[in-house]
């Protein structure tokens, strides 16, 4: 039997609700103003509080912070006869778990109470974030107890003190840039610059200028001299992400930098030296790229002096119990939240999911859950349907083979299709979620033969516009 506290100055409404919930087996106590409600809550320790917003003296909206302070784990459902956006927004900002309009739809209220009770039952059966989060939970911290990640950590320790070029491989979202930053921080000059460059984000002329700089007047629009990323990196580290996207022209110029440790700005006549350490990353198999003639073999060997492969999350599920609290600690800081617990059934759902988007997808799920979480506990109802185990019509059409039988292309195709569907085929938002450029997204769409279910134009851009963007 659950304990409900109803606080409303409408006596008749309170009595009606009391009778209704008692017939369902709940213990129900009533109060008709905020002060009596706070006293009743102290005596009853309710499982759910139903609180009216507009009452004499102090309103429910004004008293809501008091209830959340004294009973942080107790869900509060706000009810009101005033249907305005500002009141709703204020109630949710102050910690309300749900919001019901008057006249009350009893089915809607029943559903809200059932949802709140289900959430309450998870309290006490969860994983604590604060106890498991490392003391130094900075933006670049990496965690992992799996054997695969321990090998990655060992390699970082061995290669960091040396200036050898490093190639980091792994699927999108596995944390390749974090590996690069860890190498830099553990290296000989951690106070030096760490400069990251997305090689797929710019066309050749702009990328060459971005990497090596340009002189004034070297091309149309070059009204000032620009220092390149290699010069900015100086004695630090330059991280070249999506290295496989480089054109043959830029590959040749990068090869010279690696061989001779020198470069020349666009339009310049003076050779400049660089001591920057080069770390490259790719989510493709560069061996196959070399065989296909898309990547220079000599550059490939120069890059892979030391290779670190970052395993996908589905191959290191043991790390979830460390990753979740670490990511939430960062999300708490960035979003000014205080999420301290994750329900056990949430972790069960995480362990059952294949994570095609890897750690980046996990972070996005946690960030959305934290943004919508009314209390301090991530509960199962805050998860997206595909992770919570509620498969929609589109999901049911997917390949249901075990993960162990899926190829990398299968997983990548499924994730790209799911992101496109979630954004209603908006290319810009899809690129942000996937962490790739528009040209790369277009290639993936063509490669996998993806198409909106209604065959409507995606992002309201034509293919011709997409080609022009490249």
One Martini backbone bead per residue (centre of mass of N, CA, C, O) as a GRO file, in nm:
protein
  470
    1UNK     BB    1   0.095   0.036   0.023
    2UNK     BB    2   0.043   0.368  -0.053
    3UNK     BB    3   0.137   0.714   0.011
    4UNK     BB    4  -0.084   0.993  -0.002
    5UNK     BB    5  -0.061   1.353  -0.068
    6UNK     BB    6  -0.317   1.606  -0.056
    7UNK     BB    7  -0.291   1.955  -0.174
    8UNK     BB    8  -0.597   2.143  -0.133
    9UNK     BB    9  -0.848   2.399  -0.113
   10UNK     BB   10  -1.038   2.187  -0.246
   11UNK     BB   11  -1.235   1.989  -0.070
   12UNK     BB   12  -1.402   1.825  -0.275
   13UNK     BB   13  -1.166   1.728  -0.448
   14UNK     BB   14  -1.015   1.580  -0.224
   15UNK     BB   15  -1.237   1.373  -0.152
   16UNK     BB   16  -1.257   1.241  -0.428
   17UNK     BB   17  -0.959   1.148  -0.444
   18UNK     BB   18  -0.955   0.985  -0.185
   19UNK     BB   19  -1.166   0.776  -0.271
   20UNK     BB   20  -1.028   0.678  -0.526
   21UNK     BB   21  -0.750   0.581  -0.394
   22UNK     BB   22  -0.871   0.390  -0.180
   23UNK     BB   23  -0.991   0.184  -0.388
   24UNK     BB   24  -0.672   0.116  -0.465
   25UNK     BB   25  -0.514   0.098  -0.162
   26UNK     BB   26  -0.454   0.375  -0.057
   27UNK     BB   27  -0.304   0.607   0.145
   28UNK     BB   28  -0.488   0.909   0.244
   29UNK     BB   29  -0.397   1.255   0.275
   30UNK     BB   30  -0.503   1.580   0.388
   31UNK     BB   31  -0.463   1.926   0.265
   32UNK     BB   32  -0.538   2.305   0.249
   33UNK     BB   33  -0.234   2.390   0.297
   34UNK     BB   34   0.098   2.431   0.312
   35UNK     BB   35   0.160   2.400   0.615
   36UNK     BB   36  -0.006   2.137   0.657
   37UNK     BB   37   0.145   1.978   0.441
   38UNK     BB   38   0.424   1.975   0.575
   39UNK     BB   39   0.333   1.831   0.833
   40UNK     BB   40   0.212   1.578   0.699
   41UNK     BB   41   0.474   1.486   0.562
   42UNK     BB   42   0.634   1.431   0.821
   43UNK     BB   43   0.432   1.207   0.926
   44UNK     BB   44   0.389   1.022   0.653
   45UNK     BB   45   0.590   0.984   0.428
   46UNK     BB   46   0.536   1.004   0.126
   47UNK     BB   47   0.533   0.874  -0.206
   48UNK     BB   48   0.316   1.102  -0.292
   49UNK     BB   49   0.263   1.438  -0.417
   50UNK     BB   50  -0.033   1.645  -0.435
   51UNK     BB   51  -0.014   1.981  -0.578
   52UNK     BB   52  -0.139   2.281  -0.558
   53UNK     BB   53  -0.081   2.597  -0.677
   54UNK     BB   54  -0.347   2.754  -0.589
   55UNK     BB   55  -0.330   2.923  -0.271
   56UNK     BB   56  -0.349   3.042   0.016
   57UNK     BB   57  -0.094   3.251   0.074
   58UNK     BB   58   0.076   2.991  -0.015
   59UNK     BB   59   0.186   2.847  -0.284
   60UNK     BB   60   0.282   2.565  -0.440
   61UNK     BB   61   0.514   2.698  -0.594
   62UNK     BB   62   0.654   2.817  -0.337
   63UNK     BB   63   0.662   2.524  -0.177
   64UNK     BB   64   0.819   2.320  -0.352
   65UNK     BB   65   1.116   2.354  -0.243
   66UNK     BB   66   1.049   2.237   0.039
   67UNK     BB   67   0.979   1.950  -0.053
   68UNK     BB   68   1.251   1.896  -0.206
   69UNK     BB   69   1.425   1.931   0.048
   70UNK     BB   70   1.275   1.726   0.254
   71UNK     BB   71   1.179   1.534  -0.023
   72UNK     BB   72   1.378   1.442  -0.274
   73UNK     BB   73   1.237   1.139  -0.343
   74UNK     BB   74   0.956   1.277  -0.380
   75UNK     BB   75   0.704   1.295  -0.578
   76UNK     BB   76   0.559   1.581  -0.763
   77UNK     BB   77   0.223   1.673  -0.833
   78UNK     BB   78   0.083   1.915  -1.026
   79UNK     BB   79  -0.208   2.129  -0.986
   80UNK     BB   80  -0.434   2.319  -1.218
   81UNK     BB   81  -0.655   2.584  -1.353
   82UNK     BB   82  -0.398   2.722  -1.487
   83UNK     BB   83  -0.321   2.770  -1.841
   84UNK     BB   84   0.016   2.832  -1.837
   85UNK     BB   85   0.339   2.833  -1.930
   86UNK     BB   86   0.495   2.965  -1.693
   87UNK     BB   87   0.395   2.777  -1.468
   88UNK     BB   88   0.499   2.515  -1.587
   89UNK     BB   89   0.796   2.592  -1.604
   90UNK     BB   90   0.836   2.658  -1.302
   91UNK     BB   91   0.759   2.384  -1.188
   92UNK     BB   92   0.981   2.218  -1.337
   93UNK     BB   93   1.226   2.385  -1.235
   94UNK     BB   94   1.146   2.319  -0.915
   95UNK     BB   95   1.077   1.978  -0.938
   96UNK     BB   96   0.855   1.868  -1.085
   97UNK     BB   97   0.722   1.560  -1.216
   98UNK     BB   98   0.430   1.682  -1.273
   99UNK     BB   99   0.136   1.803  -1.481
  100UNK     BB  100  -0.204   1.893  -1.398
  101UNK     BB  101  -0.511   1.969  -1.517
  102UNK     BB  102  -0.796   2.153  -1.481
  103UNK     BB  103  -0.989   1.933  -1.506
  104UNK     BB  104  -0.948   1.620  -1.397
  105UNK     BB  105  -0.797   1.348  -1.541
  106UNK     BB  106  -0.803   1.048  -1.394
  107UNK     BB  107  -0.622   0.889  -1.591
  108UNK     BB  108  -0.385   1.085  -1.587
  109UNK     BB  109  -0.337   1.071  -1.280
  110UNK     BB  110  -0.293   0.769  -1.257
  111UNK     BB  111  -0.045   0.763  -1.441
  112UNK     BB  112   0.129   0.960  -1.272
  113UNK     BB  113   0.129   0.793  -1.010
  114UNK     BB  114   0.243   0.529  -1.127
  115UNK     BB  115   0.507   0.655  -1.225
  116UNK     BB  116   0.602   0.765  -0.950
  117UNK     BB  117   0.603   0.492  -0.797
  118UNK     BB  118   0.806   0.352  -0.982
  119UNK     BB  119   1.032   0.556  -0.919
  120UNK     BB  120   1.041   0.517  -0.608
  121UNK     BB  121   1.122   0.205  -0.612
  122UNK     BB  122   1.425   0.268  -0.712
  123UNK     BB  123   1.487   0.370  -0.452
  124UNK     BB  124   1.767   0.185  -0.320
  125UNK     BB  125   1.813   0.054  -0.636
  126UNK     BB  126   2.118   0.181  -0.697
  127UNK     BB  127   2.363   0.385  -0.841
  128UNK     BB  128   2.625   0.568  -0.730
  129UNK     BB  129   2.792   0.840  -0.839
  130UNK     BB  130   2.972   0.970  -0.615
  131UNK     BB  131   3.126   0.703  -0.520
  132UNK     BB  132   3.244   0.630  -0.829
  133UNK     BB  133   3.371   0.895  -0.878
  134UNK     BB  134   3.635   1.039  -0.960
  135UNK     BB  135   3.805   1.301  -0.838
  136UNK     BB  136   3.919   1.345  -1.145
  137UNK     BB  137   3.648   1.462  -1.338
  138UNK     BB  138   3.735   1.553  -1.609
  139UNK     BB  139   3.692   1.603  -1.945
  140UNK     BB  140   3.957   1.383  -2.008
  141UNK     BB  141   3.870   1.137  -1.873
  142UNK     BB  142   3.955   0.790  -1.833
  143UNK     BB  143   3.779   0.477  -1.827
  144UNK     BB  144   3.857   0.129  -1.726
  145UNK     BB  145   3.848  -0.244  -1.664
  146UNK     BB  146   3.911  -0.363  -1.913
  147UNK     BB  147   4.145  -0.522  -2.092
  148UNK     BB  148   4.147  -0.338  -2.341
  149UNK     BB  149   4.190  -0.066  -2.182
  150UNK     BB  150   4.449  -0.146  -2.035
  151UNK     BB  151   4.614  -0.162  -2.297
  152UNK     BB  152   4.579   0.131  -2.376
  153UNK     BB  153   4.709   0.254  -2.123
  154UNK     BB  154   4.986   0.123  -2.160
  155UNK     BB  155   5.051   0.251  -2.437
  156UNK     BB  156   5.043   0.539  -2.346
  157UNK     BB  157   5.278   0.514  -2.140
  158UNK     BB  158   5.495   0.427  -2.355
  159UNK     BB  159   5.455   0.664  -2.585
  160UNK     BB  160   5.450   0.950  -2.453
  161UNK     BB  161   5.776   1.005  -2.409
  162UNK     BB  162   5.758   0.984  -2.711
  163UNK     BB  163   5.770   1.116  -3.063
  164UNK     BB  164   5.589   0.926  -3.189
  165UNK     BB  165   5.377   0.842  -3.415
  166UNK     BB  166   5.012   0.822  -3.397
  167UNK     BB  167   4.757   0.570  -3.449
  168UNK     BB  168   4.401   0.596  -3.421
  169UNK     BB  169   4.158   0.346  -3.384
  170UNK     BB  170   3.801   0.352  -3.452
  171UNK     BB  171   3.504   0.416  -3.390
  172UNK     BB  172   3.264   0.620  -3.362
  173UNK     BB  173   3.267   0.734  -3.022
  174UNK     BB  174   3.528   0.603  -2.854
  175UNK     BB  175   3.770   0.830  -2.790
  176UNK     BB  176   4.024   0.932  -2.961
  177UNK     BB  177   4.081   1.218  -2.847
  178UNK     BB  178   4.134   1.128  -2.556
  179UNK     BB  179   4.386   0.970  -2.623
  180UNK     BB  180   4.547   1.206  -2.738
  181UNK     BB  181   4.538   1.379  -2.478
  182UNK     BB  182   4.676   1.171  -2.296
  183UNK     BB  183   4.944   1.170  -2.444
  184UNK     BB  184   5.003   1.467  -2.408
  185UNK     BB  185   4.986   1.480  -2.089
  186UNK     BB  186   5.218   1.236  -2.073
  187UNK     BB  187   5.432   1.394  -2.194
  188UNK     BB  188   5.701   1.619  -2.231
  189UNK     BB  189   5.467   1.868  -2.313
  190UNK     BB  190   5.180   1.941  -2.151
  191UNK     BB  191   5.190   2.271  -2.184
  192UNK     BB  192   5.139   2.248  -2.459
  193UNK     BB  193   4.982   2.241  -2.744
  194UNK     BB  194   4.646   2.135  -2.842
  195UNK     BB  195   4.563   2.048  -3.182
  196UNK     BB  196   4.258   2.022  -3.354
  197UNK     BB  197   4.171   1.839  -3.665
  198UNK     BB  198   3.922   1.823  -3.914
  199UNK     BB  199   3.964   1.673  -4.223
  200UNK     BB  200   3.638   1.680  -4.313
  201UNK     BB  201   3.548   1.998  -4.282
  202UNK     BB  202   3.736   2.074  -4.534
  203UNK     BB  203   3.852   2.189  -4.802
  204UNK     BB  204   4.153   2.186  -4.938
  205UNK     BB  205   4.230   2.491  -4.932
  206UNK     BB  206   4.143   2.534  -4.635
  207UNK     BB  207   4.309   2.307  -4.504
  208UNK     BB  208   4.589   2.402  -4.588
  209UNK     BB  209   4.565   2.673  -4.442
  210UNK     BB  210   4.503   2.554  -4.160
  211UNK     BB  211   4.773   2.393  -4.132
  212UNK     BB  212   5.000   2.615  -4.276
  213UNK     BB  213   4.894   2.863  -4.385
  214UNK     BB  214   4.891   3.218  -4.498
  215UNK     BB  215   4.930   3.470  -4.719
  216UNK     BB  216   4.880   3.759  -4.833
  217UNK     BB  217   4.722   3.703  -5.146
  218UNK     BB  218   4.727   3.381  -5.212
  219UNK     BB  219   4.410   3.423  -5.225
  220UNK     BB  220   4.093   3.457  -5.243
  221UNK     BB  221   4.042   3.631  -4.931
  222UNK     BB  222   4.349   3.691  -4.845
  223UNK     BB  223   4.382   3.969  -4.637
  224UNK     BB  224   4.550   3.792  -4.435
  225UNK     BB  225   4.758   3.657  -4.226
  226UNK     BB  226   4.795   3.298  -4.145
  227UNK     BB  227   4.824   3.077  -3.896
  228UNK     BB  228   4.895   2.757  -3.855
  229UNK     BB  229   4.861   2.463  -3.677
  230UNK     BB  230   5.161   2.383  -3.672
  231UNK     BB  231   5.254   2.653  -3.547
  232UNK     BB  232   5.074   2.644  -3.293
  233UNK     BB  233   5.183   2.375  -3.175
  234UNK     BB  234   5.483   2.340  -3.203
  235UNK     BB  235   5.579   2.153  -2.911
  236UNK     BB  236   5.330   1.990  -2.929
  237UNK     BB  237   5.005   1.890  -3.051
  238UNK     BB  238   4.867   1.725  -3.343
  239UNK     BB  239   4.527   1.647  -3.433
  240UNK     BB  240   4.416   1.412  -3.689
  241UNK     BB  241   4.108   1.383  -3.786
  242UNK     BB  242   4.003   1.196  -4.032
  243UNK     BB  243   4.253   1.114  -4.226
  244UNK     BB  244   4.101   0.961  -4.468
  245UNK     BB  245   3.989   1.249  -4.598
  246UNK     BB  246   4.232   1.308  -4.746
  247UNK     BB  247   4.383   1.420  -5.000
  248UNK     BB  248   4.646   1.369  -5.208
  249UNK     BB  249   4.767   1.647  -5.173
  250UNK     BB  250   4.775   1.659  -4.860
  251UNK     BB  251   4.927   1.396  -4.817
  252UNK     BB  252   5.196   1.492  -4.942
  253UNK     BB  253   5.243   1.732  -4.742
  254UNK     BB  254   5.236   1.561  -4.483
  255UNK     BB  255   5.473   1.377  -4.549
  256UNK     BB  256   5.687   1.598  -4.539
  257UNK     BB  257   5.650   1.675  -4.246
  258UNK     BB  258   5.726   1.390  -4.132
  259UNK     BB  259   6.011   1.374  -4.271
  260UNK     BB  260   6.125   1.697  -4.229
  261UNK     BB  261   5.988   1.896  -4.024
  262UNK     BB  262   5.839   2.074  -4.258
  263UNK     BB  263   5.703   2.389  -4.400
  264UNK     BB  264   5.469   2.581  -4.616
  265UNK     BB  265   5.308   2.843  -4.686
  266UNK     BB  266   5.072   2.995  -4.849
  267UNK     BB  267   5.264   3.205  -5.052
  268UNK     BB  268   5.534   3.124  -4.953
  269UNK     BB  269   5.922   3.122  -4.913
  270UNK     BB  270   5.940   2.993  -4.623
  271UNK     BB  271   6.077   2.760  -4.421
  272UNK     BB  272   5.922   2.569  -4.160
  273UNK     BB  273   5.950   2.448  -3.848
  274UNK     BB  274   5.859   2.138  -3.661
  275UNK     BB  275   5.776   1.975  -3.325
  276UNK     BB  276   5.519   1.845  -3.366
  277UNK     BB  277   5.308   1.615  -3.267
  278UNK     BB  278   5.161   1.334  -3.438
  279UNK     BB  279   4.808   1.261  -3.432
  280UNK     BB  280   4.602   1.009  -3.562
  281UNK     BB  281   4.263   0.942  -3.698
  282UNK     BB  282   4.031   0.655  -3.754
  283UNK     BB  283   3.730   0.463  -3.880
  284UNK     BB  284   3.910   0.323  -4.083
  285UNK     BB  285   4.068   0.101  -4.307
  286UNK     BB  286   4.375   0.180  -4.432
  287UNK     BB  287   4.450  -0.072  -4.586
  288UNK     BB  288   4.206  -0.058  -4.780
  289UNK     BB  289   4.270   0.229  -4.882
  290UNK     BB  290   4.537   0.151  -5.011
  291UNK     BB  291   4.430  -0.073  -5.202
  292UNK     BB  292   4.226   0.149  -5.341
  293UNK     BB  293   4.401   0.431  -5.367
  294UNK     BB  294   4.310   0.652  -5.127
  295UNK     BB  295   4.594   0.587  -4.983
  296UNK     BB  296   4.904   0.639  -4.891
  297UNK     BB  297   5.149   0.420  -4.812
  298UNK     BB  298   5.376   0.604  -4.695
  299UNK     BB  299   5.190   0.751  -4.495
  300UNK     BB  300   5.087   0.510  -4.339
  301UNK     BB  301   5.372   0.429  -4.221
  302UNK     BB  302   5.422   0.704  -4.080
  303UNK     BB  303   5.169   0.691  -3.887
  304UNK     BB  304   5.216   0.369  -3.782
  305UNK     BB  305   5.430   0.345  -3.557
  306UNK     BB  306   5.181   0.373  -3.360
  307UNK     BB  307   4.903   0.163  -3.261
  308UNK     BB  308   4.566   0.244  -3.149
  309UNK     BB  309   4.295   0.050  -3.040
  310UNK     BB  310   3.954   0.127  -2.998
  311UNK     BB  311   3.709  -0.017  -2.856
  312UNK     BB  312   3.403  -0.091  -2.853
  313UNK     BB  313   3.157  -0.087  -2.620
  314UNK     BB  314   3.042  -0.383  -2.676
  315UNK     BB  315   3.351  -0.495  -2.591
  316UNK     BB  316   3.324  -0.310  -2.291
  317UNK     BB  317   3.085  -0.343  -2.067
  318UNK     BB  318   3.248  -0.326  -1.795
  319UNK     BB  319   3.272   0.003  -1.822
  320UNK     BB  320   2.990   0.122  -1.748
  321UNK     BB  321   3.024   0.155  -1.429
  322UNK     BB  322   3.235   0.395  -1.493
  323UNK     BB  323   3.116   0.580  -1.717
  324UNK     BB  324   2.852   0.688  -1.602
  325UNK     BB  325   2.958   0.854  -1.352
  326UNK     BB  326   3.163   1.021  -1.514
  327UNK     BB  327   2.967   1.156  -1.713
  328UNK     BB  328   2.772   1.274  -1.496
  329UNK     BB  329   2.974   1.462  -1.363
  330UNK     BB  330   3.005   1.641  -1.614
  331UNK     BB  331   2.704   1.706  -1.659
  332UNK     BB  332   2.656   1.844  -1.391
  333UNK     BB  333   2.848   2.081  -1.445
  334UNK     BB  334   2.732   2.181  -1.724
  335UNK     BB  335   2.405   2.171  -1.611
  336UNK     BB  336   2.362   2.215  -1.307
  337UNK     BB  337   2.349   1.938  -1.162
  338UNK     BB  338   2.248   1.649  -0.912
  339UNK     BB  339   2.317   1.367  -1.007
  340UNK     BB  340   2.346   1.055  -0.793
  341UNK     BB  341   2.159   0.840  -0.953
  342UNK     BB  342   2.109   0.497  -1.082
  343UNK     BB  343   1.907   0.280  -1.183
  344UNK     BB  344   1.919  -0.056  -1.216
  345UNK     BB  345   1.739  -0.079  -1.482
  346UNK     BB  346   1.921   0.106  -1.644
  347UNK     BB  347   2.177  -0.066  -1.639
  348UNK     BB  348   2.046  -0.311  -1.770
  349UNK     BB  349   1.984  -0.166  -2.038
  350UNK     BB  350   2.275  -0.091  -2.106
  351UNK     BB  351   2.382  -0.394  -2.112
  352UNK     BB  352   2.166  -0.477  -2.353
  353UNK     BB  353   2.302  -0.277  -2.534
  354UNK     BB  354   2.509  -0.212  -2.831
  355UNK     BB  355   2.622   0.072  -2.904
  356UNK     BB  356   2.678   0.210  -3.203
  357UNK     BB  357   2.777   0.508  -3.074
  358UNK     BB  358   2.894   0.462  -2.814
  359UNK     BB  359   3.003   0.693  -2.591
  360UNK     BB  360   2.851   0.922  -2.728
  361UNK     BB  361   2.571   0.796  -2.695
  362UNK     BB  362   2.576   0.770  -2.389
  363UNK     BB  363   2.605   1.073  -2.332
  364UNK     BB  364   2.343   1.163  -2.474
  365UNK     BB  365   2.149   1.000  -2.297
  366UNK     BB  366   2.236   1.128  -2.024
  367UNK     BB  367   2.179   1.422  -2.099
  368UNK     BB  368   1.877   1.392  -2.151
  369UNK     BB  369   1.802   1.270  -1.876
  370UNK     BB  370   1.908   1.508  -1.705
  371UNK     BB  371   1.722   1.728  -1.832
  372UNK     BB  372   1.444   1.552  -1.746
  373UNK     BB  373   1.514   1.525  -1.454
  374UNK     BB  374   1.343   1.598  -1.146
  375UNK     BB  375   1.579   1.478  -0.983
  376UNK     BB  376   1.855   1.249  -0.867
  377UNK     BB  377   1.733   1.014  -1.068
  378UNK     BB  378   1.785   0.779  -1.304
  379UNK     BB  379   1.522   0.653  -1.494
  380UNK     BB  380   1.363   0.443  -1.715
  381UNK     BB  381   1.160   0.668  -1.837
  382UNK     BB  382   1.420   0.842  -1.964
  383UNK     BB  383   1.448   0.650  -2.189
  384UNK     BB  384   1.477   0.546  -2.483
  385UNK     BB  385   1.311   0.304  -2.649
  386UNK     BB  386   1.558   0.138  -2.766
  387UNK     BB  387   1.681   0.102  -2.466
  388UNK     BB  388   1.423   0.024  -2.292
  389UNK     BB  389   1.266  -0.196  -2.503
  390UNK     BB  390   1.083  -0.013  -2.699
  391UNK     BB  391   0.961  -0.112  -3.000
  392UNK     BB  392   0.909   0.008  -3.293
  393UNK     BB  393   0.829  -0.016  -3.616
  394UNK     BB  394   1.112   0.055  -3.718
  395UNK     BB  395   1.276  -0.135  -3.529
  396UNK     BB  396   1.141  -0.408  -3.624
  397UNK     BB  397   1.297  -0.397  -3.912
  398UNK     BB  398   1.545  -0.482  -3.806
  399UNK     BB  399   1.821  -0.647  -3.749
  400UNK     BB  400   1.811  -0.950  -3.528
  401UNK     BB  401   2.086  -1.016  -3.493
  402UNK     BB  402   2.344  -1.078  -3.335
  403UNK     BB  403   2.612  -0.886  -3.267
  404UNK     BB  404   2.830  -1.110  -3.342
  405UNK     BB  405   2.702  -1.103  -3.660
  406UNK     BB  406   2.788  -0.816  -3.702
  407UNK     BB  407   2.900  -0.578  -3.887
  408UNK     BB  408   3.023  -0.268  -3.913
  409UNK     BB  409   2.823  -0.182  -4.136
  410UNK     BB  410   2.566  -0.262  -3.990
  411UNK     BB  411   2.600  -0.071  -3.746
  412UNK     BB  412   2.639   0.194  -3.902
  413UNK     BB  413   2.376   0.190  -4.061
  414UNK     BB  414   2.183   0.183  -3.818
  415UNK     BB  415   2.277   0.448  -3.682
  416UNK     BB  416   2.235   0.646  -3.915
  417UNK     BB  417   1.934   0.581  -3.956
  418UNK     BB  418   1.844   0.659  -3.667
  419UNK     BB  419   1.937   0.956  -3.671
  420UNK     BB  420   1.776   1.046  -3.919
  421UNK     BB  421   1.498   0.974  -3.801
  422UNK     BB  422   1.519   1.153  -3.540
  423UNK     BB  423   1.570   1.426  -3.741
  424UNK     BB  424   1.407   1.407  -4.005
  425UNK     BB  425   1.645   1.439  -4.207
  426UNK     BB  426   1.857   1.634  -4.069
  427UNK     BB  427   2.174   1.697  -4.153
  428UNK     BB  428   2.287   1.889  -3.944
  429UNK     BB  429   2.201   1.732  -3.685
  430UNK     BB  430   2.327   1.461  -3.767
  431UNK     BB  431   2.621   1.560  -3.772
  432UNK     BB  432   2.639   1.640  -3.476
  433UNK     BB  433   2.580   1.357  -3.357
  434UNK     BB  434   2.802   1.195  -3.535
  435UNK     BB  435   3.065   1.375  -3.598
  436UNK     BB  436   3.029   1.483  -3.902
  437UNK     BB  437   3.023   1.559  -4.221
  438UNK     BB  438   2.833   1.617  -4.492
  439UNK     BB  439   2.992   1.455  -4.703
  440UNK     BB  440   3.004   1.195  -4.532
  441UNK     BB  441   2.700   1.154  -4.503
  442UNK     BB  442   2.642   1.127  -4.805
  443UNK     BB  443   2.817   0.875  -4.847
  444UNK     BB  444   2.664   0.694  -4.646
  445UNK     BB  445   2.389   0.708  -4.783
  446UNK     BB  446   2.490   0.586  -5.051
  447UNK     BB  447   2.627   0.326  -4.942
  448UNK     BB  448   2.343   0.226  -4.784
  449UNK     BB  449   2.074   0.324  -4.922
  450UNK     BB  450   1.933   0.562  -4.792
  451UNK     BB  451   1.580   0.643  -4.696
  452UNK     BB  452   1.309   0.785  -4.657
  453UNK     BB  453   1.004   0.646  -4.592
  454UNK     BB  454   0.854   0.889  -4.779
  455UNK     BB  455   1.066   1.009  -4.991
  456UNK     BB  456   1.164   1.262  -4.877
  457UNK     BB  457   1.340   1.531  -4.853
  458UNK     BB  458   1.640   1.592  -4.708
  459UNK     BB  459   1.668   1.895  -4.547
  460UNK     BB  460   1.565   2.044  -4.806
  461UNK     BB  461   1.795   1.925  -4.993
  462UNK     BB  462   1.969   1.885  -5.260
  463UNK     BB  463   2.215   1.721  -5.420
  464UNK     BB  464   2.334   1.972  -5.548
  465UNK     BB  465   2.379   2.125  -5.279
  466UNK     BB  466   2.563   1.914  -5.154
  467UNK     BB  467   2.785   1.937  -5.371
  468UNK     BB  468   2.843   2.236  -5.322
  469UNK     BB  469   2.932   2.202  -5.021
  470UNK     BB  470   3.192   2.040  -5.110
   0.00000   0.00000   0.00000
